Amino acid sequence: MSTRLLLTSGVVFLFLAQTASAQWVDIYGTKQTVSGSPAGPLLMNESCLPETTDRALGLQDVLLQAICVNPQARQAWADVRAQAAAVGVSEAAYLPTLDATAGVERDTLATTYNASAIGAGSISSSQNSSSRYGTLNFGWVLFDFGKRNADLRQARQLLAAANATQDDVLQTIFFSAAQAYYDLSDAQTSLEAARATEGIAHDSLVDATEKHNGGVGALSDQLQAETTYRRAVLDRVSAEGDVSSATGTLASVMGLDANTPVKISAAQSEPDNPAFAQDVNLLIDEAKSQHPKLVAARARLEAARANVDSVRAEGRPTVSLVGDLTQNNPSYQQQPEQFPITGSRGSTIGIQLKIPLFEGFASGYRVEQAERQADAEEASLQNTKLQVSLNVWKSYEDLLTGTTNLGISKDLLAAAERSLEITRGRYREGVGTFTELLNSQAALTDARKQRVLAISKWRTSRLRLALSLGNLGFWSR
């Protein structure tokens, strides 16, 4: 093999290696284990499209915008892609390695001799030499007592954990966006109720003023009516502030500045006698089998156990196939030898056995460290199971309570509206007291608040139960 051919081979391999690094030639198909976009696992048949704020947005519009632009989703996706690349690195350990070294050297040696003893003064001589050389080194691990297999298992389990974590992050974003949407809807409903209460208080003030001016009503009734009206105005102003705050929160969740005006569709229709009959034991079992947090915890435990096998294998021998090919072409201006060297070539191939003998007892400590890390992951898995079951239980009970309160709050509101209607008629006819009217107004105001709160809690507990089960998505709203 000529030096030129050797150098050319090295340059070709270098070019291929750099190209693979720059464009990431996915030889092992790791991209197939990663979603195509940050929101991919949750999108299903939906797609990320830029949303405009010049129209009323529905719940699905808000959810799509939130999961498509949230930086936490992009971070989780980047973590998955990084771990997928780590799987490729572990796969590559099964293939041989080849590296090339090439160079051109020029050496100059100048020597001065003191020849005064023979009357010649000083004598100088110089010698120039140049050489071109190249080396190809080959290595292939044939047997390593399972270290590569353990490293690959660990990388794949960590990839599974990263995918599960991405799913969990997306579901959390989904929940936050839905919660912000419902909070704004509830705030708008509360504002409507506050305005209605303000209107009722204003009508009562008008009735009390007319009676007082007509000489059939007490001044105290008029003053009480005015006080109630002013309080209703304050409640309405506070409700307007709550709407503004909820709008800013929703805009932020959607990846917009908080001062961006956001409009949502008309208030959601009230649930009509929702039924909920599920066995909580089955729900807990379902969560234990599919919740992303548990999937990730199990994968991390398996990765830790694979790491134990890998660390143990580090202290065992490895058998490798090794070889090298060298080419050297020296060129001398002055050749002291009778037969000058014009070139040299050499090659080596063989089986190499590497046996770790002693490294200061570090191997035992590494194994101990890996085993304790696996113990910690096992404990973390058990703790996650308990937390998941607790979240399901609490969400289940909250939803049961919320479902019951929906019917109660509806009946309470209907009774309060009927009571105010009767009390107002009695007061206008002069057979009822103003105190009764005020009490009826207060009861209606409270009933409206309770109705809004009941609907809000029911929606939130419904979402939270789906989140605790690990199946929150566009198919579960």
C-alpha positions in Angstrom: 0.0 0.0 0.0 1.5 3.4 -1.0 1.6 6.3 1.4 -0.7 8.2 -0.9 -3.3 5.5 -0.8 -3.0 5.3 3.0 -3.5 9.0 3.4 -6.4 8.9 1.0 -8.1 6.2 3.0 -7.6 8.1 6.2 -9.1 11.2 4.7 -12.1 9.3 3.3 -12.8 7.7 6.7 -12.4 11.1 8.4 -14.9 12.7 6.0 -17.4 9.9 6.5 -17.0 10.3 10.3 -17.5 14.0 10.2 -20.5 13.7 7.9 -22.2 11.2 10.2 -21.6 13.5 13.2 -22.9 16.6 11.4 -26.0 15.1 9.9 -26.6 12.2 12.3 -27.0 9.3 10.0 -29.4 7.2 12.1 -27.9 3.8 11.3 -29.7 2.1 14.3 -33.2 3.6 13.7 -33.4 5.4 17.0 -35.5 8.2 15.6 -38.3 5.7 15.3 -38.5 5.6 19.1 -39.0 9.3 19.4 -42.1 11.4 18.6 -41.9 13.7 15.6 -42.7 16.8 17.5 -42.7 18.0 21.1 -46.5 17.6 21.3 -46.6 14.4 19.2 -47.6 11.9 21.9 -50.7 13.9 22.8 -51.8 15.3 19.4 -53.3 12.1 18.1 -55.1 13.3 14.9 -54.7 16.9 15.8 -52.0 19.2 14.4 -50.2 22.3 15.7 -51.4 25.4 13.9 -50.8 29.1 14.7 -53.7 30.4 16.7 -55.0 34.0 16.3 -56.5 35.9 19.2 -58.9 37.9 17.1 -61.6 35.3 17.5 -63.2 33.4 20.3 -61.2 30.3 21.2 -62.7 27.0 22.2 -61.3 24.6 24.7 -59.5 22.5 22.0 -58.0 25.7 20.4 -56.5 26.6 23.8 -55.2 23.1 24.5 -53.5 22.8 21.1 -51.9 26.2 21.5 -50.6 25.4 25.0 -49.0 22.0 24.3 -47.5 23.1 21.0 -45.6 26.1 22.3 -45.0 25.3 26.0 -41.2 25.3 26.6 -41.5 22.4 29.0 -42.8 20.2 26.2 -39.8 21.2 24.0 -37.4 20.4 26.9 -38.9 17.0 27.5 -38.7 16.2 23.8 -35.0 17.3 23.7 -34.4 14.9 26.6 -36.0 12.0 24.7 -33.9 12.7 21.6 -30.7 12.9 23.6 -31.4 9.6 25.2 -32.3 8.1 21.8 -28.9 9.1 20.7 -27.4 7.5 23.8 -29.0 4.2 22.6 -27.2 4.6 19.3 -23.9 5.1 21.1 -24.5 1.8 23.0 -25.4 0.0 19.8 -22.2 1.3 18.2 -20.1 -0.5 20.8 -20.8 -3.8 19.0 -19.1 -2.7 15.9 -15.3 -2.4 15.2 -13.4 0.8 15.4 -11.0 2.1 12.9 -8.8 5.2 13.1 -6.1 6.7 10.8 -3.0 8.7 11.6 -1.0 10.4 8.8 1.7 13.1 8.7 4.6 14.6 6.9 7.8 15.5 8.8 11.0 17.3 7.9 14.1 17.2 10.2 17.2 19.3 10.0 20.4 18.5 11.9 23.4 20.9 11.8 26.7 19.9 13.4 29.8 22.0 14.0 33.2 20.3 14.7 36.3 21.9 16.3 39.2 20.9 14.1 41.8 23.3 15.4 43.9 20.4 16.5 44.6 19.7 12.8 44.7 23.3 11.9 41.4 23.3 10.1 39.5 25.6 12.4 35.9 24.5 12.6 34.0 22.3 10.3 30.2 22.4 9.9 27.9 19.9 8.4 24.1 19.6 8.0 21.8 16.8 7.4 18.2 17.2 6.2 15.6 14.4 6.2 11.9 14.2 5.4 9.4 11.4 5.8 5.8 10.7 5.1 4.0 8.2 7.3 0.6 6.8 7.9 -1.1 4.3 10.3 -4.4 2.5 10.3 -5.5 1.1 13.7 -8.3 -1.5 14.0 -10.0 -2.8 17.1 -13.0 -5.0 17.7 -14.2 -6.2 21.1 -15.3 -9.8 20.7 -16.2 -10.7 24.2 -16.7 -8.6 27.4 -18.8 -10.7 29.8 -22.0 -8.7 29.0 -20.9 -5.1 29.6 -22.1 -3.9 26.2 -25.4 -5.7 26.6 -25.9 -4.2 30.0 -25.0 -0.7 28.7 -27.5 -1.1 25.9 -30.3 -2.3 28.2 -29.6 0.6 30.5 -29.8 3.1 27.6 -33.0 1.6 26.3 -34.7 1.7 29.7 -33.6 5.3 30.2 -35.2 6.0 26.8 -38.4 4.4 27.9 -38.3 6.5 31.1 -37.7 9.7 29.0 -40.7 8.9 26.7 -42.9 8.3 29.7 -41.7 11.6 31.3 -42.5 13.4 28.1 -46.0 12.0 28.2 -46.4 13.0 31.8 -45.2 16.6 31.1 -47.7 16.9 28.2 -50.6 15.7 30.3 -49.6 18.2 33.0 -49.6 21.0 30.4 -52.9 19.8 29.1 -54.4 19.9 32.6 -53.0 23.4 33.3 -54.4 24.8 30.1 -57.8 23.2 30.6 -57.8 24.5 34.2 -56.9 28.1 33.0 -59.7 27.9 30.4 -62.3 26.8 32.9 -61.1 29.4 35.4 -61.7 32.1 32.9 -65.1 30.7 32.0 -66.0 30.5 35.7 -64.8 34.1 36.2 -67.0 35.3 33.4 -69.9 33.4 34.8 -69.3 34.9 38.2 -69.2 38.3 36.6 -72.5 37.7 35.0 -74.0 36.7 38.3 -72.5 39.7 40.0 -74.0 42.0 37.4 -77.4 40.3 37.9 -77.1 40.7 41.6 -76.2 44.4 41.1 -79.3 44.8 39.0 -81.5 43.2 41.6 -80.0 45.4 44.3 -80.6 48.4 42.1 -84.3 47.5 41.6 -84.7 47.0 45.4 -83.1 50.5 46.0 -85.6 52.0 43.5 -88.5 50.3 45.3 -87.3 51.4 48.7 -86.8 55.0 47.5 -90.2 55.2 45.9 -91.8 53.9 49.1 -89.9 56.4 51.2 -90.8 59.3 48.9 -94.4 58.1 49.0 -94.5 58.2 52.8 -95.0 54.5 53.2 -91.5 53.4 53.6 -88.9 54.0 56.3 -85.6 55.9 55.6 -83.7 53.0 57.2 -85.1 50.7 54.5 -83.8 53.1 51.8 -80.4 53.3 53.4 -80.1 49.6 53.8 -81.1 49.2 50.1 -78.4 51.7 49.1 -75.8 49.9 51.2 -76.7 46.6 49.6 -76.5 48.1 46.2 -73.0 49.7 46.8 -71.8 46.3 48.1 -73.1 44.7 44.9 -71.2 47.2 42.8 -68.0 46.4 44.7 -68.6 42.7 44.1 -69.1 43.3 40.4 -65.9 45.4 40.2 -64.0 42.6 41.9 -65.5 40.1 39.5 -64.2 42.2 36.6 -60.7 42.1 38.1 -60.9 38.3 38.4 -61.8 38.1 34.7 -58.8 40.2 33.8 -56.5 38.1 36.0 -57.8 34.8 34.6 -57.4 36.2 31.0 -53.7 36.9 31.7 -53.2 33.5 33.1 -54.7 31.8 30.1 -52.7 33.9 27.7 -49.5 32.9 29.6 -50.4 29.2 29.5 -50.9 29.6 25.7 -47.4 31.0 25.3 -48.6 34.6 24.9 -47.8 37.8 26.8 -50.1 38.2 29.8 -51.4 41.5 28.4 -52.6 39.8 25.2 -56.4 40.0 24.8 -57.8 36.5 24.7 -61.4 35.7 24.0 -63.0 32.3 24.6 -66.2 30.9 23.4 -69.5 31.3 25.3 -69.6 29.8 28.7 -69.7 26.0 28.7 -73.2 24.5 29.1 -74.0 23.4 32.5 -73.7 19.6 33.1 -77.2 18.1 33.3 -77.4 15.3 35.9 -74.0 13.8 35.2 -73.7 10.2 36.2 -70.5 8.7 37.7 -70.3 5.1 38.7 -66.8 3.6 38.7 -65.1 1.1 40.9 -62.2 3.0 42.6 -60.2 -0.2 43.0 -60.3 -0.8 39.3 -59.3 2.8 38.7 -56.3 2.5 41.0 -55.2 -0.7 39.2 -55.6 1.0 35.9 -53.4 3.9 37.1 -50.8 1.5 38.4 -50.5 -0.1 35.0 -50.4 2.9 32.7 -49.6 6.1 34.6 -46.5 7.8 32.9 -44.9 8.4 36.3 -45.0 4.7 37.1 -43.9 3.7 33.7 -40.9 6.0 34.0 -40.1 4.8 37.5 -40.1 1.2 36.4 -37.9 2.0 33.5 -35.4 3.8 35.7 -35.3 0.8 38.1 -34.5 -1.5 35.2 -31.9 0.9 34.0 -30.3 1.0 37.4 -30.2 -2.8 37.6 -28.6 -2.9 34.1 -26.0 -0.5 35.4 -25.2 -2.9 38.2 -24.4 -5.6 35.6 -22.4 -3.1 33.6 -20.3 -2.1 36.5 -19.6 -5.7 37.5 -18.5 -6.5 34.0 -16.0 -3.7 34.1 -13.8 -5.8 36.4 -13.8 -8.8 34.0 -11.5 -9.6 31.1 -12.2 -8.5 27.5 -11.2 -10.2 24.3 -10.6 -8.0 21.3 -9.4 -8.4 17.7 -6.7 -5.8 17.0 -4.6 -4.9 14.1 -2.7 -2.0 12.5 -1.1 -1.1 9.2 1.8 1.3 8.9 3.6 2.9 6.0 6.8 5.1 6.3 8.7 6.7 3.4 11.8 8.5 4.6 13.9 10.6 2.2 17.4 11.7 3.2 19.5 14.4 1.6 22.6 12.7 3.1 22.4 9.0 3.7 25.2 7.6 6.0 24.2 4.0 5.2 25.6 2.1 2.3 22.1 1.1 1.4 19.8 4.0 2.1 16.2 3.2 3.4 13.6 4.2 0.8 10.5 3.0 2.6 9.1 0.7 5.3 5.8 -1.1 5.7 4.4 -3.1 8.5 1.2 -4.8 9.6 -0.1 -6.4 12.8 -3.1 -8.5 13.6 -3.9 -10.5 16.6 -6.2 -11.4 19.6 -5.8 -9.2 22.6 -6.8 -10.3 26.1 -7.2 -7.5 28.7 -7.5 -8.5 32.4 -8.0 -5.9 35.0 -5.8 -6.9 37.9 -5.8 -4.1 40.5 -7.1 -0.5 40.6 -7.0 0.4 44.3 -10.2 -1.6 45.3 -12.3 0.9 43.3 -14.3 -1.8 41.5 -15.9 -3.0 44.7 -17.0 0.5 45.6 -18.4 1.1 42.1 -20.5 -2.1 42.4 -21.7 -1.0 45.8 -22.6 2.4 44.5 -24.6 0.9 41.6 -26.4 -1.5 43.8 -27.5 1.2 46.3 -28.6 3.4 43.4 -30.8 0.5 42.3 -32.2 0.2 45.8 -33.0 3.9 45.7 -34.9 3.5 42.4 -36.8 0.6 43.8 -37.9 2.7 46.8 -38.8 5.6 44.5 -41.0 3.2 42.5 -42.8 2.1 45.6 -43.3 5.7 46.7 -44.6 6.6 43.2 -47.1 3.8 43.4 -48.4 5.1 46.8 -48.7 8.6 45.5 -50.5 7.5 42.3 -53.0 5.5 44.3 -53.6 8.4 46.7 -54.1 10.8 43.8 -56.7 8.5 42.2 -58.5 8.0 45.5 -58.7 11.8 46.3 -59.7 12.7 42.8 -62.3 9.9 42.8 -63.8 11.1 46.1 -63.7 14.8 44.9 -65.6 13.9 41.8 -68.2 11.9 43.7 -68.7 14.9 46.0 -68.7 17.3 43.1 -71.3 15.3 41.2 -73.6 15.2 44.2 -73.1 19.0 44.8 -74.1 19.8 41.2 -77.6 18.6 41.8 -77.8 20.3 45.2 -76.5 23.6 44.0 -79.0 23.5 41.1 -81.9 23.0 43.5 -80.5 25.7 45.8 -80.4 28.2 43.0 -83.9 27.5 41.9 -85.2 27.8 45.4 -83.4 31.1 46.0 -84.7 32.6 42.8 -88.3 31.5 43.6 -87.9 32.9 47.2 -86.7 36.3 45.9 -89.5 36.5 43.4 -92.1 35.9 46.2 -90.4 38.2 48.7 -90.1 41.0 46.2 -93.8 40.7 45.4 -94.8 40.8 49.1 -92.6 43.8 49.7 -94.1 45.7 46.7 -97.6 44.8 48.0 -96.7 46.1 51.4 -97.2 42.8 53.2 -93.5 42.0 53.5 -90.6 43.6 55.3 -87.5 45.0 53.7 -85.4 42.7 55.9 -87.0 39.7 54.3 -86.2 41.2 50.9 -82.5 41.7 51.8 -82.3 38.2 53.2 -83.7 36.8 50.0 -81.2 38.8 47.9 -78.3 37.6 50.0 -79.5 34.0 49.7 -79.8 34.3 45.9 -76.3 35.8 45.7 -74.9 33.0 47.8 -76.8 30.4 45.7 -75.3 31.7 42.5 -71.8 31.6 44.0 -72.4 28.1 45.1 -73.6 27.0 41.7 -70.5 28.5 40.0 -68.3 26.9 42.5 -69.9 23.5 42.2 -69.6 23.5 38.4 -66.0 24.6 38.7 -65.1 21.9 41.2 -66.8 19.2 39.2 -64.9 20.1 36.1 -61.6 20.3 37.9 -62.1 17.0 39.8 -63.1 15.4 36.5 -59.9 16.6 34.8 -57.8 15.7 37.9 -59.1 12.2 37.9 -58.2 11.7 34.3 -54.7 13.1 35.1 -54.3 10.8 38.1 -55.2 7.8 35.8 -52.6 8.9 33.3 -55.0 9.0 30.3 -55.7 12.7 30.0 -55.9 13.9 26.4 -58.0 15.2 23.7 -60.1 12.1 23.9 -61.0 12.6 27.6 -62.2 16.2 27.9 
